[in-house]
Amino acid sequence: MTAAPADTPPRLTRLTFHGPLSEARATRLVERLARTSPATVLDIGCGWGELMLRLLTAAPAAKGVGIDLNAEDLARGRQNATDRGLSARVDFVEESALGTARGPADLVLCLGSGHALSEAEPPTHTAEVLRELRRLVADGGRVLLGEGFWQRTPTPGELSGMWPGASAEELYDLAGLVELAVAAGFRPEWIETAGMAEWEEFESGYQADAEVWLAGHGDHPLAAETRERLDRHRRAWMSYRGVLGLAYLTLVPTT
């Protein structure tokens, strides 16, 4: 990946995956999905596409396309693909996923990126995302959806500390999320959720480089805005810690 200039805060270099996903879970997901022998993989909101690249390694007949709007993350993905000898089998494309015509694919990944598929407001947002995923996956294929859910109903105080406008109505509980997937034309092959250790590794890794930089650059012109951003995110994490969950649903389209 391209490093940030030495005198500016580094970005996400501690993260392997841009989400609460452990190496052990990633290995199990790749093994399970590679057994379906996909020929085409579509990664929605791919970032640097780490899981997609691992799937392409495990499924040597497959080709992949990752879609995202972050040029820096896409460049990191392209470099990783080159380093692993996968550049001829994968494209990282800077474009919106809204209404994308890049499906249907044998395997569709959407890991914490449902916002890329729908501009609808909660709670209708999640149902629309699932309908889009059903459109984008080929019959007989798989969708791996990483989607937020409430582990319990958040209190008003917890909601006030989360993201702007957070409400108890915008997410479902796990059972409600799975039922929405079934209503959208899927059967749940596998239902699993990120554990606390995965969340803590992700949230700490998300901040760690910039926190260390800030500790040594308190008088830098970017210090004040970096401090505000880090403190805001940490307070939000402390508010949704143990309340916000992330489900990994392996979904099979019905015909």
C-alpha positions as a Markdown table, in Angstrom:
| # | Residue | x | y | z |
|---|---|---|---|---|
| 1 | Met | 0.0 | 0.0 | 0.0 |
| 2 | Thr | 1.0 | 3.6 | -0.5 |
| 3 | Ala | 2.3 | 5.1 | 2.8 |
| 4 | Ala | 1.1 | 8.5 | 4.0 |
| 5 | Pro | 3.8 | 11.2 | 4.1 |
| 6 | Ala | 5.9 | 11.0 | 7.2 |
| 7 | Asp | 4.5 | 14.2 | 8.7 |
| 8 | Thr | 0.8 | 13.3 | 8.3 |
| 9 | Pro | -1.3 | 10.7 | 10.2 |
| 10 | Pro | -1.0 | 7.2 | 8.7 |
| 11 | Arg | -4.2 | 5.5 | 7.6 |
| 12 | Leu | -5.3 | 2.0 | 8.5 |
| 13 | Thr | -1.9 | 0.3 | 8.2 |
| 14 | Arg | -2.7 | -1.9 | 11.2 |
| 15 | Leu | -5.8 | -3.5 | 9.6 |
| 16 | Thr | -5.8 | -6.6 | 7.5 |
| 17 | Phe | -9.5 | -6.5 | 7.0 |
| 18 | His | -11.6 | -3.3 | 7.2 |
| 19 | Gly | -14.0 | -4.8 | 9.7 |
| 20 | Pro | -14.2 | -7.1 | 12.8 |
| 21 | Leu | -13.0 | -10.2 | 11.1 |
| 22 | Ser | -10.4 | -12.5 | 12.6 |
| 23 | Glu | -7.8 | -14.6 | 10.7 |
| 24 | Ala | -9.5 | -17.8 | 11.9 |
| 25 | Arg | -13.0 | -16.7 | 10.7 |
| 26 | Ala | -11.6 | -15.5 | 7.4 |
| 27 | Thr | -9.9 | -18.8 | 6.8 |
| 28 | Arg | -13.2 | -20.7 | 7.5 |
| 29 | Leu | -15.2 | -18.4 | 5.2 |
| 30 | Val | -12.7 | -18.7 | 2.4 |
| 31 | Glu | -12.6 | -22.5 | 2.7 |
| 32 | Arg | -16.4 | -22.7 | 2.7 |
| 33 | Leu | -17.0 | -20.3 | -0.2 |
| 34 | Ala | -14.2 | -21.7 | -2.3 |
| 35 | Arg | -15.8 | -25.2 | -2.2 |
| 36 | Thr | -18.7 | -23.7 | -4.3 |
| 37 | Ser | -16.1 | -23.3 | -7.2 |
| 38 | Pro | -17.1 | -19.8 | -8.2 |
| 39 | Ala | -16.0 | -18.6 | -11.6 |
| 40 | Thr | -16.8 | -14.9 | -10.8 |
| 41 | Val | -16.5 | -12.9 | -7.6 |
| 42 | Leu | -18.0 | -9.4 | -7.1 |
| 43 | Asp | -17.0 | -7.4 | -4.1 |
| 44 | Ile | -19.3 | -4.5 | -3.3 |
| 45 | Gly | -17.6 | -1.6 | -1.4 |
| 46 | Cys | -14.4 | -3.7 | -1.5 |
| 47 | Gly | -11.9 | -1.4 | 0.0 |
| 48 | Trp | -8.6 | -3.1 | -0.6 |
| 49 | Gly | -10.4 | -6.5 | -1.1 |
| 50 | Glu | -8.4 | -8.7 | 1.2 |
| 51 | Leu | -11.0 | -11.4 | 1.5 |
| 52 | Met | -11.7 | -11.4 | -2.3 |
| 53 | Leu | -8.0 | -11.8 | -2.9 |
| 54 | Arg | -7.8 | -14.8 | -0.6 |
| 55 | Leu | -10.8 | -16.3 | -2.3 |
| 56 | Leu | -9.1 | -15.9 | -5.7 |
| 57 | Thr | -6.1 | -17.7 | -4.3 |
| 58 | Ala | -8.2 | -20.6 | -3.0 |
| 59 | Ala | -10.3 | -20.7 | -6.2 |
| 60 | Pro | -7.8 | -20.5 | -9.0 |
| 61 | Ala | -10.4 | -20.6 | -11.8 |
| 62 | Ala | -12.2 | -17.5 | -10.5 |
| 63 | Lys | -11.9 | -13.9 | -11.6 |
| 64 | Gly | -12.9 | -11.0 | -9.4 |
| 65 | Val | -14.1 | -7.4 | -9.6 |
| 66 | Gly | -14.0 | -5.1 | -6.6 |
| 67 | Ile | -16.1 | -1.8 | -6.6 |
| 68 | Asp | -15.3 | 1.1 | -4.3 |
| 69 | Leu | -15.1 | 4.9 | -4.3 |
| 70 | Asn | -11.9 | 5.2 | -2.2 |
| 71 | Ala | -9.0 | 5.5 | -4.6 |
| 72 | Glu | -6.4 | 5.0 | -1.9 |
| 73 | Asp | -8.0 | 1.7 | -0.8 |
| 74 | Leu | -8.3 | 0.5 | -4.4 |
| 75 | Ala | -4.6 | 1.3 | -5.0 |
| 76 | Arg | -3.7 | -0.8 | -1.9 |
| 77 | Gly | -5.8 | -3.7 | -3.3 |
| 78 | Arg | -4.1 | -3.5 | -6.7 |
| 79 | Gln | -0.7 | -3.6 | -5.1 |
| 80 | Asn | -1.6 | -6.6 | -3.0 |
| 81 | Ala | -3.0 | -8.3 | -6.1 |
| 82 | Thr | 0.3 | -7.7 | -7.9 |
| 83 | Asp | 2.4 | -8.9 | -5.0 |
| 84 | Arg | 0.4 | -12.2 | -4.9 |
| 85 | Gly | 0.4 | -12.8 | -8.6 |
| 86 | Leu | -3.3 | -12.1 | -9.0 |
| 87 | Ser | -3.4 | -8.9 | -11.0 |
| 88 | Ala | -4.5 | -10.7 | -14.2 |
| 89 | Arg | -7.5 | -12.2 | -12.4 |
| 90 | Val | -8.9 | -9.2 | -10.6 |
| 91 | Asp | -10.0 | -5.6 | -11.3 |
| 92 | Phe | -10.4 | -2.9 | -8.7 |
| 93 | Val | -12.8 | -0.3 | -10.1 |
| 94 | Glu | -13.5 | 3.2 | -8.8 |
| 95 | Glu | -17.2 | 3.6 | -9.3 |
| 96 | Ser | -20.5 | 3.6 | -7.4 |
| 97 | Ala | -22.3 | 0.3 | -6.8 |
| 98 | Leu | -25.7 | 1.9 | -6.9 |
| 99 | Gly | -27.7 | 0.1 | -9.7 |
| 100 | Thr | -24.5 | -1.6 | -10.8 |
| 101 | Ala | -24.8 | -3.8 | -13.9 |
| 102 | Arg | -21.7 | -5.9 | -13.0 |
| 103 | Gly | -23.7 | -8.9 | -11.9 |
| 104 | Pro | -24.8 | -11.6 | -11.8 |
| 105 | Ala | -21.7 | -13.2 | -10.2 |
| 106 | Asp | -21.3 | -16.6 | -8.7 |
| 107 | Leu | -20.1 | -15.1 | -5.4 |
| 108 | Val | -21.0 | -11.7 | -4.1 |
| 109 | Leu | -19.3 | -10.2 | -1.1 |
| 110 | Cys | -20.9 | -7.2 | 0.7 |
| 111 | Leu | -19.0 | -6.8 | 4.0 |
| 112 | Gly | -20.2 | -3.8 | 5.9 |
| 113 | Ser | -21.0 | -2.1 | 2.6 |
| 114 | Gly | -24.7 | -2.2 | 2.3 |
| 115 | His | -24.8 | 1.6 | 2.2 |
| 116 | Ala | -23.2 | 1.3 | -1.3 |
| 117 | Leu | -26.2 | -0.5 | -2.7 |
| 118 | Ser | -29.1 | 1.7 | -1.5 |
| 119 | Glu | -29.8 | 5.3 | -0.6 |
| 120 | Ala | -33.1 | 4.4 | 1.2 |
| 121 | Glu | -33.5 | 5.5 | 4.8 |
| 122 | Pro | -33.8 | 3.0 | 7.6 |
| 123 | Pro | -35.5 | 0.7 | 8.2 |
| 124 | Thr | -36.3 | 0.1 | 4.5 |
| 125 | His | -32.6 | 0.3 | 3.7 |
| 126 | Thr | -31.7 | -3.2 | 4.7 |
| 127 | Ala | -34.5 | -4.9 | 2.7 |
| 128 | Glu | -33.5 | -2.9 | -0.4 |
| 129 | Val | -29.9 | -4.0 | 0.0 |
| 130 | Leu | -30.9 | -7.6 | 0.2 |
| 131 | Arg | -33.1 | -7.3 | -2.9 |
| 132 | Glu | -30.1 | -5.8 | -4.7 |
| 133 | Leu | -27.9 | -8.7 | -3.6 |
| 134 | Arg | -30.4 | -11.2 | -4.9 |
| 135 | Arg | -30.3 | -9.4 | -8.3 |
| 136 | Leu | -26.5 | -9.5 | -8.3 |
| 137 | Val | -26.0 | -13.2 | -7.5 |
| 138 | Ala | -26.3 | -15.9 | -10.0 |
| 139 | Asp | -28.7 | -18.8 | -9.4 |
| 140 | Gly | -26.8 | -21.5 | -7.5 |
| 141 | Gly | -24.2 | -18.9 | -6.2 |
| 142 | Arg | -23.6 | -17.5 | -2.8 |
| 143 | Val | -23.7 | -14.1 | -1.1 |
| 144 | Leu | -21.6 | -13.3 | 1.9 |
| 145 | Leu | -23.2 | -10.4 | 3.7 |
| 146 | Gly | -21.6 | -8.6 | 6.6 |
| 147 | Glu | -24.4 | -6.5 | 8.1 |
| 148 | Gly | -24.9 | -4.7 | 11.4 |
| 149 | Phe | -27.6 | -5.6 | 13.9 |
| 150 | Trp | -28.5 | -4.8 | 17.5 |
| 151 | Gln | -27.4 | -7.3 | 20.0 |
| 152 | Arg | -29.9 | -5.7 | 22.4 |
| 153 | Thr | -32.0 | -2.6 | 22.2 |
| 154 | Pro | -29.7 | 0.4 | 22.7 |
| 155 | Thr | -30.6 | 2.9 | 25.5 |
| 156 | Pro | -31.2 | 6.6 | 24.6 |
| 157 | Gly | -27.9 | 7.4 | 26.3 |
| 158 | Glu | -26.0 | 4.9 | 24.2 |
| 159 | Leu | -27.7 | 6.1 | 21.0 |
| 160 | Ser | -26.7 | 9.7 | 21.7 |
| 161 | Gly | -23.0 | 8.7 | 21.8 |
| 162 | Met | -23.1 | 6.8 | 18.5 |
| 163 | Trp | -23.1 | 8.1 | 15.0 |
| 164 | Pro | -25.2 | 11.3 | 14.2 |
| 165 | Gly | -28.9 | 10.4 | 14.1 |
| 166 | Ala | -28.5 | 6.9 | 15.5 |
| 167 | Ser | -31.9 | 5.3 | 16.3 |
| 168 | Ala | -33.1 | 2.0 | 17.6 |
| 169 | Glu | -35.3 | 1.6 | 14.5 |
| 170 | Glu | -32.5 | 1.7 | 11.9 |
| 171 | Leu | -31.1 | -1.8 | 12.6 |
| 172 | Tyr | -32.8 | -5.2 | 13.2 |
| 173 | Asp | -31.9 | -7.8 | 15.7 |
| 174 | Leu | -30.3 | -10.9 | 14.4 |
| 175 | Ala | -33.5 | -12.9 | 13.9 |
| 176 | Gly | -35.1 | -10.0 | 12.1 |
| 177 | Leu | -32.1 | -9.6 | 9.8 |
| 178 | Val | -32.2 | -13.3 | 8.9 |
| 179 | Glu | -35.9 | -13.2 | 8.2 |
| 180 | Leu | -35.4 | -10.2 | 5.9 |
| 181 | Ala | -32.9 | -12.3 | 3.9 |
| 182 | Val | -35.3 | -15.1 | 3.6 |
| 183 | Ala | -38.0 | -12.7 | 2.4 |
| 184 | Ala | -35.6 | -11.3 | -0.2 |
| 185 | Gly | -35.2 | -14.7 | -1.8 |
| 186 | Phe | -32.4 | -16.4 | 0.2 |
| 187 | Arg | -31.9 | -19.4 | 2.5 |
| 188 | Pro | -29.3 | -18.9 | 5.2 |
| 189 | Glu | -26.6 | -21.5 | 4.7 |
| 190 | Trp | -24.5 | -20.2 | 7.6 |
| 191 | Ile | -25.2 | -17.6 | 10.4 |
| 192 | Glu | -22.3 | -16.3 | 12.5 |
| 193 | Thr | -21.5 | -13.1 | 14.3 |
| 194 | Ala | -18.3 | -11.2 | 15.1 |
| 195 | Gly | -17.1 | -11.7 | 18.7 |
| 196 | Met | -15.9 | -9.1 | 21.1 |
| 197 | Ala | -12.2 | -9.9 | 20.4 |
| 198 | Glu | -12.8 | -9.3 | 16.7 |
| 199 | Trp | -14.4 | -6.0 | 17.4 |
| 200 | Glu | -11.7 | -4.9 | 19.8 |
| 201 | Glu | -8.9 | -5.8 | 17.4 |
| 202 | Phe | -10.7 | -3.9 | 14.6 |
| 203 | Glu | -11.6 | -0.8 | 16.5 |
| 204 | Ser | -8.1 | -0.6 | 18.1 |
| 205 | Gly | -6.4 | -1.2 | 14.8 |
| 206 | Tyr | -8.6 | 1.4 | 13.1 |
| 207 | Gln | -7.2 | 4.1 | 15.4 |
| 208 | Ala | -3.8 | 2.8 | 16.5 |
| 209 | Asp | -1.5 | 4.4 | 13.9 |
| 210 | Ala | -3.1 | 7.8 | 14.1 |
| 211 | Glu | -3.1 | 7.7 | 18.0 |
| 212 | Val | 0.6 | 7.0 | 18.1 |
| 213 | Trp | 1.3 | 9.7 | 15.5 |
| 214 | Leu | -0.8 | 12.2 | 17.5 |
| 215 | Ala | 1.1 | 11.4 | 20.7 |
| 216 | Gly | 4.3 | 12.5 | 19.1 |
| 217 | His | 2.9 | 15.4 | 17.0 |
| 218 | Gly | 0.9 | 17.5 | 19.4 |
| 219 | Asp | 2.0 | 20.8 | 17.8 |
| 220 | His | 1.4 | 19.7 | 14.2 |
| 221 | Pro | -1.0 | 21.7 | 12.1 |
| 222 | Leu | -3.2 | 18.6 | 11.7 |
| 223 | Ala | -3.1 | 17.7 | 15.4 |
| 224 | Ala | -6.3 | 19.4 | 16.5 |
| 225 | Glu | -8.5 | 17.9 | 13.7 |
| 226 | Thr | -6.9 | 14.5 | 14.2 |
| 227 | Arg | -7.5 | 14.6 | 17.9 |
| 228 | Glu | -11.1 | 15.6 | 17.4 |
| 229 | Arg | -11.7 | 12.7 | 14.9 |
| 230 | Leu | -10.0 | 10.1 | 17.1 |
| 231 | Asp | -11.8 | 11.2 | 20.2 |
| 232 | Arg | -15.2 | 11.2 | 18.4 |
| 233 | His | -14.7 | 7.7 | 17.0 |
| 234 | Arg | -13.5 | 6.3 | 20.3 |
| 235 | Arg | -16.5 | 7.7 | 22.2 |
| 236 | Ala | -18.8 | 6.2 | 19.6 |
| 237 | Trp | -17.1 | 2.9 | 19.9 |
| 238 | Met | -17.5 | 3.0 | 23.7 |
| 239 | Ser | -21.2 | 3.7 | 23.2 |
| 240 | Tyr | -21.9 | 0.8 | 20.7 |
| 241 | Arg | -19.4 | -1.6 | 22.3 |
| 242 | Gly | -21.4 | -4.8 | 23.1 |
| 243 | Val | -24.6 | -3.3 | 21.6 |
| 244 | Leu | -23.8 | -3.2 | 17.8 |
| 245 | Gly | -23.2 | -6.6 | 16.3 |
| 246 | Leu | -22.0 | -7.6 | 12.9 |
| 247 | Ala | -23.5 | -10.7 | 11.3 |
| 248 | Tyr | -21.8 | -12.8 | 8.6 |
| 249 | Leu | -24.5 | -14.4 | 6.7 |
| 250 | Thr | -23.7 | -16.9 | 3.9 |
| 251 | Leu | -26.8 | -16.8 | 1.8 |
| 252 | Val | -28.0 | -19.2 | -1.0 |
| 253 | Pro | -30.4 | -17.7 | -3.6 |
| 254 | Thr | -33.7 | -19.5 | -4.0 |
| 255 | Thr | -35.1 | -20.3 | -7.5 |
